[in-house]
Amino acid sequence: MQPMIYTAALLLFLLGMYGLLTRKNLIKMAVCFNIMEASLLIFLIALAYREGGRLPIVEPGREAAYVYVDPLPHALALTAIVIGASTTAMMLALIVKLYKRYGTLNVDELRRLRG
């Protein structure tokens, strides 16, 4: 099951990277960036999975009796979600400012207008 999740996360990341490198519209580039971020979150969650794992709540006297799911990747994923949301908000705010100033979202057109 896990190799399939890793493969899906890799394919999703590559799809976002392809879109980021080939699209000229800033909104589409921001969406592709978020697709890449989602694939990394899927990868982090997949790292924490353990077959037959239980919640990481230790019962007195039974610490070594169970296989526990690693909680650290979940905490990292929550942190990444917060950082990703703020990064996306900043990207969209800059895109709105660029559109108001130049009237286009095309990267090539923006380069031509700036220089």
PyMOL commands that set and color helices and strands:
alter all, ss='L'
color gray80, all
select helices_A, chain A and resi 2-22+26-48+63-65+72-102+107-114
alter helices_A, ss='H'
color red, helices_A
deselect
rebuild
show_as cartoon
